[in-house]
Amino acid sequence: MENQIDTSVHQRFSSRWAFLLSAIGIAVGTGNIWRFPRIVAKCGENGAGAFLIAWVIFLFLWSIPLIIAEYALGQKFRQGVVGTISRAAGKTFTWMGAFIAFVSTAITFFYSVVVGWVIYYFVRSIFTELPLTEQAAQDTWRQYQDGYVPLLTHAVVMVIGTVVIWKGIKSIEKVNKILIPTLLGIVILAVIRSLTLPNAFEGIRHLFTLDVADLAKTSTWIEALTQNAWDTGAGWGLFLTYAAYMKREHGAVKNAFTTGIGNNTVSLLAALMVFGTAFSICSTQMNKTPEEIIGILQTSGEAGTGITFIWMPVLFEKMSIVGRPLCALFFLGLMFAGFSSLIAMLELPTRVFVDAGFKRPVAIGLVVGVSYLLGIPSAINTKLLSNQDFVWGVALMISGGFVAFTIIRQHAKNVRTQDLVEKTDWKLHFGWDYIISIFVPLAALVLLGWWLYQAATIYDPDYWYNPLRQESFMTCLVQWTVILLIFILLNRWMSRRMIAKSELQQPD
């Protein structure tokens, strides 16, 4: 470690456009294309309209308010997550920042494995024939998983991630200027092709059909809030990290709205593509009923792989001559989405180490090396990956609550009227004060309670007390407690280190 903080912390995004593309890159990830269509299918047997209504409502009650909070904190304190929370909430609560940073990093361990899967399927769709049947697709998946190729693809992802973040924000924004427009172009092209398929609009009709009774179901609202917590990246600390490099004139409020709405637009486009393709091919070429098609869309498979890695290649194969190119484009888009989020996940802990006094190359080496090693269990065992996905995915609710708590400590009104005042930005309504101070913390508690209740009564009711089970109540409790205790014990040391280094930060 050095006595002076690394000069990379003084970098700023070159333009609002560069920042916005990078921020959208955080929000748009594999969850938009991989997870969202499956959740939509689960939340409406007779139509998903009710879920979509709740989903849009919570975009404005959870995701955007939290993104604004992260932008405000990062822009004001110009540090990573741990240093920012230590200074904003008080050094007594430095452990909260460390927990937020760890949760996002723990997700990185297995997220990079999933991006590796996408790379494998992208390459395979170019050089080999697509599977003709579900069984053939299952065999392809098992052959890949049974070998050591997942370790190789995991390594490739880590190497690419290292190259992208090596020079800091300057290289990150250059990559996102390519990734995000290309991703959007691929998604739009795939949607257009999907909607021109015979019977595709049956899938679109189901997607937007409103069953009013579903609006009265608690599960509809819980799933909608959960999906917003997952797919926008709000409360992860990722936006806070990028905001440390953000110029004030870029506008925190308007960027938060653009980021959140842009993310949900991509999710909706992905659902149009998947529903249109599935209903068209399954009904016209596989003679399946609408109920059977919804069943396919709902099936998650191993580690949530069903629709993406099993069924989509089969459906593309049924498109004859254009199927293989479209399949390659589908996985290319998914790969770009994965990388745009992954580089933010790698930058977050890197910045924390830099704030603590490490030179950037050393910090990157530590983050990438540890991420690869701790991702190996998930690369060789999809059940372990599912466990980590479950444990740290649910922990994101805690992270969102901690961000809201930090704003409460800063006084939401003061943040809105003093820190978020910029001539070029939109004026933030006072309603944000109540949303971030009351609704978000309560929603985090409700979500956390709901998921733990599900774990104890539905996911694994007979062995809820066993911490070694994949989705038990106790596996969450034990892993969270261990990490929280470690950070609470290290709180004084971390706060001293972060506060000492904060004085070396340059003002905007």
C-alpha positions as CSV (number, residue, x, y, z in Angstrom):
1,M,0.0,0.0,0.0
2,E,1.0,3.6,-0.6
3,N,0.7,6.7,1.5
4,Q,-1.0,8.6,-1.4
5,I,-4.3,7.7,-2.8
6,D,-4.3,6.5,-6.5
7,T,-4.7,9.3,-9.0
8,S,-7.4,7.2,-10.9
9,V,-9.9,8.5,-8.3
10,H,-9.7,12.0,-9.8
11,Q,-11.0,10.8,-13.2
12,R,-14.4,12.0,-14.4
13,F,-16.7,10.8,-17.1
14,S,-16.0,12.9,-20.2
15,S,-19.6,13.7,-21.0
16,R,-23.2,13.1,-19.8
17,W,-23.7,10.7,-22.7
18,A,-20.7,8.6,-21.6
19,F,-21.9,8.5,-18.0
20,L,-25.5,7.7,-19.0
21,L,-24.4,4.8,-21.2
22,S,-22.2,3.4,-18.4
23,A,-25.0,3.8,-15.9
24,I,-27.5,2.0,-18.2
25,G,-24.8,-0.7,-18.5
26,I,-25.1,-1.2,-14.7
27,A,-28.8,-1.6,-14.9
28,V,-29.1,-3.7,-18.1
29,G,-27.7,-7.1,-17.4
30,T,-28.5,-10.8,-17.9
31,G,-31.5,-10.4,-15.5
32,N,-33.3,-8.3,-18.1
33,I,-33.1,-11.1,-20.8
34,W,-32.6,-14.2,-18.6
35,R,-34.8,-13.6,-15.6
36,F,-37.5,-11.0,-16.5
37,P,-39.4,-13.1,-19.1
38,R,-39.5,-16.1,-16.7
39,I,-40.8,-14.0,-13.8
40,V,-43.5,-12.4,-16.1
41,A,-44.7,-15.8,-17.2
42,K,-44.9,-16.9,-13.5
43,C,-47.0,-14.0,-12.5
44,G,-50.1,-14.3,-14.7
45,E,-51.6,-17.6,-15.8
46,N,-54.3,-15.6,-17.7
47,G,-52.1,-12.7,-18.6
48,A,-49.2,-10.6,-17.2
49,G,-50.8,-7.2,-17.3
50,A,-51.3,-7.0,-13.6
51,F,-47.6,-7.7,-12.9
52,L,-46.5,-5.1,-15.5
53,I,-48.6,-2.5,-13.8
54,A,-47.1,-3.2,-10.4
55,W,-43.7,-3.5,-11.9
56,V,-43.9,0.0,-13.4
57,I,-45.3,1.5,-10.1
58,F,-42.3,0.1,-8.2
59,L,-39.9,1.5,-10.7
60,F,-40.9,4.9,-9.4
61,L,-41.3,3.9,-5.8
62,W,-38.1,1.8,-5.3
63,S,-35.6,1.8,-8.2
64,I,-35.5,5.4,-9.2
65,P,-35.5,6.9,-5.7
66,L,-32.6,4.6,-4.7
67,I,-30.7,5.4,-7.9
68,I,-31.1,9.1,-7.1
69,A,-29.8,8.4,-3.5
70,E,-26.8,6.6,-4.8
71,Y,-26.0,9.4,-7.3
72,A,-26.3,12.0,-4.6
73,L,-24.0,10.2,-2.2
74,G,-21.4,9.2,-4.7
75,Q,-21.3,12.7,-6.2
76,K,-21.0,14.4,-2.8
77,F,-18.4,12.3,-1.1
78,R,-16.3,11.1,-4.1
79,Q,-15.4,7.8,-2.6
80,G,-16.4,4.1,-3.0
81,V,-19.2,2.5,-1.1
82,V,-17.4,1.9,2.2
83,G,-15.8,5.3,2.5
84,T,-19.1,7.0,1.5
85,I,-21.3,5.2,4.0
86,S,-18.6,5.8,6.7
87,R,-18.7,9.6,6.1
88,A,-22.4,10.0,5.3
89,A,-24.0,7.7,7.9
90,G,-21.2,8.1,10.5
91,K,-18.1,6.0,11.2
92,T,-20.1,3.8,13.6
93,F,-21.9,2.5,10.5
94,T,-18.9,1.8,8.3
95,W,-19.8,-1.9,8.5
96,M,-23.0,-1.2,6.5
97,G,-20.9,0.1,3.6
98,A,-18.7,-2.9,3.8
99,F,-21.7,-5.2,3.7
100,I,-23.2,-3.5,0.7
101,A,-19.8,-3.8,-1.1
102,F,-19.5,-7.5,-0.1
103,V,-23.0,-8.4,-1.3
104,S,-22.3,-6.9,-4.8
105,T,-18.9,-8.6,-4.9
106,A,-20.3,-12.0,-3.8
107,I,-22.8,-11.7,-6.7
108,T,-19.8,-11.1,-9.0
109,F,-18.3,-14.5,-8.0
110,F,-21.1,-16.4,-9.7
111,Y,-22.3,-13.7,-12.1
112,S,-19.0,-14.0,-14.0
113,V,-19.7,-17.8,-14.3
114,V,-23.1,-17.1,-15.9
115,V,-21.5,-14.6,-18.4
116,G,-19.0,-17.4,-19.2
117,W,-22.0,-19.7,-20.0
118,V,-23.2,-17.0,-22.5
119,I,-19.8,-16.8,-24.1
120,Y,-19.8,-20.6,-24.6
121,Y,-23.3,-20.6,-26.2
122,F,-22.4,-17.6,-28.4
123,V,-19.4,-19.4,-29.8
124,R,-21.2,-22.7,-30.1
125,S,-24.1,-21.1,-32.0
126,I,-21.6,-19.8,-34.6
127,F,-19.6,-23.0,-35.1
128,T,-22.1,-25.9,-34.5
129,E,-25.6,-26.9,-35.3
130,L,-28.4,-25.9,-32.9
131,P,-30.2,-28.6,-31.0
132,L,-33.4,-29.9,-32.6
133,T,-35.1,-31.1,-29.5
134,E,-35.3,-30.2,-25.8
135,Q,-33.5,-33.5,-25.0
136,A,-30.6,-32.5,-27.3
137,A,-30.4,-29.1,-25.7
138,Q,-30.3,-30.7,-22.3
139,D,-27.5,-33.0,-23.4
140,T,-25.5,-30.0,-24.7
141,W,-25.9,-28.3,-21.4
142,R,-24.8,-31.3,-19.4
143,Q,-21.8,-32.0,-21.6
144,Y,-20.7,-28.4,-21.0
145,Q,-21.3,-28.5,-17.2
146,D,-19.7,-31.9,-16.8
147,G,-16.3,-30.8,-18.1
148,Y,-13.8,-28.1,-17.1
149,V,-14.9,-25.7,-19.8
150,P,-16.9,-23.6,-17.3
151,L,-13.7,-22.9,-15.5
152,L,-12.1,-21.7,-18.7
153,T,-15.0,-19.5,-19.7
154,H,-15.1,-18.1,-16.1
155,A,-11.4,-17.2,-16.6
156,V,-12.0,-15.6,-20.0
157,V,-14.6,-13.4,-18.4
158,M,-12.2,-12.3,-15.6
159,V,-9.4,-11.5,-18.1
160,I,-11.7,-9.4,-20.2
161,G,-13.1,-7.6,-17.1
162,T,-9.5,-6.9,-16.0
163,V,-8.6,-5.3,-19.3
164,V,-11.7,-3.1,-19.3
165,I,-11.3,-1.6,-15.8
166,W,-7.5,-1.4,-15.9
167,K,-7.4,2.3,-16.6
168,G,-10.4,3.3,-14.7
169,I,-13.4,5.3,-15.9
170,K,-11.7,6.4,-19.1
171,S,-11.5,2.8,-20.4
172,I,-14.9,1.8,-18.9
173,E,-16.7,4.6,-20.7
174,K,-15.1,3.7,-24.0
175,V,-16.2,0.1,-23.7
176,N,-19.8,1.1,-22.7
177,K,-20.0,3.4,-25.7
178,I,-19.7,0.3,-27.8
179,L,-21.5,-2.3,-25.7
180,I,-24.8,-0.5,-24.9
181,P,-25.7,0.9,-28.4
182,T,-24.8,-2.5,-29.9
183,L,-26.9,-4.3,-27.3
184,L,-29.9,-2.1,-27.9
185,G,-29.6,-2.6,-31.7
186,I,-29.4,-6.4,-31.3
187,V,-32.5,-6.4,-28.9
188,I,-34.5,-4.2,-31.3
189,L,-33.6,-6.4,-34.3
190,A,-34.5,-9.5,-32.4
191,V,-37.8,-8.0,-31.4
192,I,-38.7,-7.0,-34.9
193,R,-37.9,-10.5,-36.2
194,S,-39.9,-12.1,-33.4
195,L,-43.0,-9.9,-34.1
196,T,-43.0,-10.9,-37.7
197,L,-43.3,-14.6,-36.9
198,P,-46.7,-16.3,-37.4
199,N,-48.8,-16.4,-34.3
200,A,-46.3,-14.2,-32.4
201,F,-49.0,-11.7,-31.3
202,E,-50.6,-14.5,-29.3
203,G,-47.6,-14.2,-27.0
204,I,-47.8,-10.4,-27.0
205,R,-51.5,-10.6,-26.2
206,H,-50.8,-12.8,-23.2
207,L,-48.0,-10.5,-22.1
208,F,-50.3,-7.4,-21.9
209,T,-53.7,-9.1,-21.0
210,L,-54.9,-7.7,-17.6
211,D,-56.5,-10.1,-15.1
212,V,-57.9,-7.7,-12.6
213,A,-58.0,-10.4,-9.9
214,D,-54.2,-10.6,-10.0
215,L,-54.0,-7.0,-8.8
216,A,-55.5,-8.2,-5.5
217,K,-52.8,-10.9,-5.0
218,T,-50.0,-10.0,-2.6
219,S,-47.6,-12.2,-4.6
220,T,-48.0,-10.0,-7.7
221,W,-46.8,-6.9,-5.9
222,I,-44.1,-8.7,-4.0
223,E,-42.7,-10.2,-7.3
224,A,-42.9,-6.8,-9.0
225,L,-41.0,-5.1,-6.2
226,T,-38.5,-7.9,-6.1
227,Q,-37.9,-7.8,-9.9
228,N,-37.2,-4.0,-9.6
229,A,-34.8,-4.6,-6.8
230,W,-33.0,-7.2,-8.9
231,D,-32.8,-5.9,-12.5
232,T,-32.1,-2.2,-12.1
233,G,-29.2,-2.6,-9.7
234,A,-30.6,0.0,-7.3
235,G,-29.2,-0.3,-3.8
236,W,-26.2,-2.4,-4.9
237,G,-23.7,0.5,-4.5
238,L,-22.9,0.3,-8.2
239,F,-24.4,3.6,-9.1
240,L,-22.8,5.2,-6.1
241,T,-19.4,4.0,-7.3
242,Y,-19.9,5.5,-10.8
243,A,-21.3,8.7,-9.3
244,A,-17.9,9.3,-7.6
245,Y,-16.6,10.0,-11.2
246,M,-19.7,12.0,-12.3
247,K,-19.6,15.7,-13.0
248,R,-22.3,17.7,-11.1
249,E,-23.5,19.2,-14.4
250,H,-24.4,15.8,-15.7
251,G,-27.6,15.9,-13.5
252,A,-28.2,13.2,-10.9
253,V,-32.0,13.3,-11.0
254,K,-32.6,13.2,-14.8
255,N,-30.0,10.5,-15.2
256,A,-31.7,8.4,-12.5
257,F,-35.0,8.6,-14.3
258,T,-33.3,7.9,-17.7
259,T,-31.4,5.0,-16.3
260,G,-34.4,3.3,-14.6
261,I,-36.8,3.8,-17.5
262,G,-34.1,2.7,-20.0
263,N,-33.5,-0.5,-18.0
264,N,-37.2,-1.4,-17.8
265,T,-37.6,-0.7,-21.5
266,V,-34.9,-3.2,-22.3
267,S,-36.6,-5.7,-20.0
268,L,-39.9,-5.2,-21.8
269,L,-38.3,-5.6,-25.2
270,A,-36.7,-8.8,-24.1
271,A,-40.1,-10.1,-22.9
272,L,-41.6,-9.2,-26.3
273,M,-38.8,-11.1,-28.1
274,V,-39.1,-14.2,-25.9
275,F,-42.9,-14.4,-25.7
276,G,-43.3,-13.7,-29.4
277,T,-40.7,-16.3,-30.4
278,A,-42.0,-18.9,-27.9
279,F,-45.7,-18.6,-28.8
280,S,-44.9,-18.6,-32.6
281,I,-42.6,-21.6,-32.8
282,C,-44.2,-23.7,-30.1
283,S,-47.7,-23.3,-31.5
284,T,-47.0,-23.5,-35.2
285,Q,-44.1,-26.1,-35.3
286,M,-44.4,-28.0,-32.0
287,N,-48.2,-28.1,-31.7
288,K,-48.2,-26.9,-28.1
289,T,-51.2,-25.2,-26.4
290,P,-50.9,-21.8,-24.8
291,E,-50.9,-23.4,-21.4
292,E,-48.0,-25.6,-22.3
293,I,-46.1,-22.7,-23.8
294,I,-46.5,-20.7,-20.5
295,G,-45.3,-23.8,-18.7
296,I,-42.1,-23.8,-20.8
297,L,-41.5,-20.1,-20.1
298,Q,-42.0,-20.7,-16.4
299,T,-39.6,-23.6,-16.2
300,S,-36.3,-22.3,-14.7
301,G,-34.2,-25.5,-15.0
302,E,-30.9,-25.8,-13.3
303,A,-29.8,-22.5,-11.9
304,G,-32.6,-20.7,-13.8
305,T,-31.2,-21.9,-17.2
306,G,-34.3,-23.3,-18.7
307,I,-35.7,-20.8,-21.2
308,T,-32.3,-19.2,-22.0
309,F,-29.9,-22.1,-22.4
310,I,-32.3,-25.0,-23.2
311,W,-35.4,-23.7,-25.0
312,M,-34.1,-20.6,-26.9
313,P,-31.6,-22.5,-29.0
314,V,-34.3,-25.1,-29.9
315,L,-36.8,-22.3,-30.8
316,F,-34.2,-20.5,-33.0
317,E,-33.4,-23.8,-34.7
318,K,-37.1,-24.0,-35.8
319,M,-36.7,-20.8,-37.7
320,S,-34.7,-22.6,-40.4
321,I,-32.1,-20.6,-42.3
322,V,-32.3,-17.4,-40.1
323,G,-32.4,-19.3,-36.8
324,R,-28.7,-19.7,-36.3
325,P,-27.7,-16.1,-37.0
326,L,-30.5,-14.9,-34.7
327,C,-29.4,-17.3,-32.0
328,A,-25.8,-16.0,-32.3
329,L,-27.1,-12.4,-32.0
330,F,-29.3,-13.3,-29.0
331,F,-26.3,-14.7,-27.1
332,L,-24.1,-11.8,-28.3
333,G,-26.6,-9.3,-26.9
334,L,-26.9,-11.3,-23.7
335,M,-23.1,-11.4,-23.4
336,F,-22.9,-7.6,-23.9
337,A,-25.5,-7.1,-21.2
338,G,-23.6,-9.3,-18.9
339,F,-20.3,-7.6,-19.4
340,S,-21.8,-4.1,-19.0
341,S,-22.9,-5.0,-15.5
342,L,-19.9,-7.1,-14.7
343,I,-17.4,-4.3,-15.2
344,A,-19.3,-2.1,-12.7
345,M,-19.3,-5.0,-10.2
346,L,-15.5,-5.3,-10.6
347,E,-15.0,-1.5,-10.3
348,L,-17.0,-1.3,-7.0
349,P,-14.6,-3.4,-4.8
350,T,-11.6,-2.1,-6.8
351,R,-12.5,1.5,-5.8
352,V,-13.0,0.4,-2.2
353,F,-9.4,-1.0,-2.1
354,V,-8.1,2.1,-3.8
355,D,-9.8,4.2,-1.2
356,A,-8.1,2.1,1.5
357,G,-4.7,3.0,0.0
358,F,-3.9,0.3,-2.6
359,K,-2.6,1.2,-6.0
360,R,-5.1,0.5,-8.7
361,P,-3.2,-2.4,-10.4
362,V,-2.8,-4.1,-7.0
363,A,-6.5,-3.5,-6.1
364,I,-7.6,-5.0,-9.5
365,G,-5.3,-8.0,-9.0
366,L,-6.8,-8.7,-5.6
367,V,-10.4,-8.3,-6.8
368,V,-10.1,-10.3,-10.0
369,G,-7.9,-13.0,-8.3
370,V,-10.3,-13.5,-5.4
371,S,-13.4,-13.3,-7.7
372,Y,-12.0,-16.0,-9.9
373,L,-11.1,-18.3,-7.0
374,L,-14.4,-17.8,-5.1
375,G,-16.3,-18.3,-8.4
376,I,-14.8,-21.8,-8.9
377,P,-17.4,-23.6,-6.7
378,S,-20.2,-22.0,-8.7
379,A,-18.5,-22.9,-12.0
380,I,-18.3,-26.6,-11.1
381,N,-21.6,-27.0,-9.2
382,T,-24.8,-25.2,-10.3
383,K,-26.4,-26.1,-7.0
384,L,-23.8,-24.0,-5.2
385,L,-24.4,-21.2,-7.7
386,S,-28.1,-21.3,-7.0
387,N,-27.4,-21.1,-3.3
388,Q,-25.2,-18.1,-3.7
389,D,-27.7,-16.5,-6.1
390,F,-30.4,-17.0,-3.5
391,V,-28.5,-15.9,-0.4
392,W,-26.9,-12.7,-1.8
393,G,-29.8,-11.9,-4.1
394,V,-32.1,-11.7,-1.1
395,A,-29.4,-9.7,0.7
396,L,-29.8,-6.9,-1.8
397,M,-32.9,-6.0,0.1
398,I,-30.7,-5.3,3.1
399,S,-28.3,-3.3,1.0
400,G,-31.2,-1.1,-0.3
401,G,-32.3,-0.5,3.3
402,F,-28.8,0.5,4.3
403,V,-28.6,3.1,1.4
404,A,-32.0,4.5,2.5
405,F,-30.7,4.6,6.1
406,T,-27.7,6.6,5.0
407,I,-30.0,9.2,3.4
408,I,-32.0,9.4,6.6
409,R,-28.8,10.1,8.5
410,Q,-28.0,12.8,6.0
411,H,-31.6,14.1,6.2
412,A,-33.5,13.5,2.9
413,K,-34.7,17.1,2.7
414,N,-31.1,18.5,3.0
415,V,-29.9,16.0,0.3
416,R,-32.7,17.1,-2.0
417,T,-32.4,20.9,-1.4
418,Q,-28.6,21.2,-1.1
419,D,-26.8,18.2,-2.7
420,L,-29.2,17.7,-5.7
421,V,-29.5,21.3,-6.8
422,E,-28.0,21.9,-10.2
423,K,-29.1,24.4,-12.9
424,T,-28.9,21.8,-15.7
425,D,-30.8,19.1,-13.7
426,W,-34.4,18.4,-13.0
427,K,-35.9,19.7,-9.8
428,L,-36.7,16.8,-7.4
429,H,-40.1,16.8,-5.7
430,F,-40.4,16.7,-1.9
431,G,-42.2,13.4,-2.2
432,W,-38.8,11.8,-2.7
433,D,-38.1,12.6,1.0
434,Y,-40.9,10.4,2.2
435,I,-40.3,7.6,-0.4
436,I,-36.6,7.2,0.5
437,S,-37.1,7.7,4.2
438,I,-40.2,5.7,4.8
439,F,-41.3,3.5,1.9
440,V,-38.0,2.1,0.8
441,P,-37.0,0.9,4.4
442,L,-40.4,-0.6,4.9
443,A,-40.4,-2.2,1.5
444,A,-36.9,-3.7,2.2
445,L,-38.2,-5.2,5.5
446,V,-41.4,-6.6,3.8
447,L,-39.4,-8.1,1.0
448,L,-36.8,-9.6,3.3
449,G,-39.6,-11.0,5.5
450,W,-41.4,-12.4,2.5
451,W,-38.4,-14.2,1.1
452,L,-37.4,-15.7,4.4
453,Y,-41.0,-16.8,5.0
454,Q,-41.0,-18.4,1.5
455,A,-37.7,-20.1,2.4
456,A,-39.1,-21.5,5.6
457,T,-42.5,-22.6,4.3
458,I,-42.2,-23.2,0.6
459,Y,-38.7,-23.5,-0.7
460,D,-37.4,-26.0,1.9
461,P,-40.0,-26.4,4.7
462,D,-38.7,-29.7,6.0
463,Y,-35.1,-28.6,6.4
464,W,-35.4,-24.8,6.9
465,Y,-33.0,-25.1,9.9
466,N,-30.2,-26.7,7.9
467,P,-27.6,-24.1,6.7
468,L,-26.2,-26.5,4.2
469,R,-29.5,-26.7,2.2
470,Q,-29.7,-24.8,-1.1
471,E,-32.6,-22.5,-0.4
472,S,-33.2,-22.8,3.3
473,F,-34.1,-20.1,5.8
474,M,-30.9,-20.9,7.8
475,T,-28.5,-20.8,4.9
476,C,-29.3,-17.1,4.5
477,L,-29.2,-16.3,8.2
478,V,-25.9,-18.0,8.8
479,Q,-24.0,-16.6,5.8
480,W,-25.3,-13.0,6.4
481,T,-24.5,-13.2,10.1
482,V,-20.9,-14.4,9.6
483,I,-20.2,-11.5,7.1
484,L,-22.0,-8.9,9.3
485,L,-20.1,-10.0,12.4
486,I,-16.7,-9.8,10.6
487,F,-17.4,-6.3,9.4
488,I,-18.8,-5.1,12.7
489,L,-15.6,-6.4,14.4
490,L,-13.5,-4.6,11.8
491,N,-15.6,-1.4,11.9
492,R,-13.2,0.8,13.8
493,W,-10.2,-0.2,11.7
494,M,-12.1,0.3,8.4
495,S,-13.6,3.7,9.5
496,R,-10.1,5.0,10.5
497,R,-8.6,3.9,7.2
498,M,-11.4,5.4,5.0
499,I,-11.7,8.7,6.9
500,A,-7.9,9.1,6.8
501,K,-7.8,8.6,3.0
502,S,-10.9,10.8,2.3
503,E,-9.0,14.0,3.0
504,L,-6.9,13.2,-0.1
505,Q,-9.9,13.4,-2.4
506,Q,-10.1,16.5,-4.6
507,P,-13.3,18.5,-4.6
508,D,-15.3,18.6,-7.8
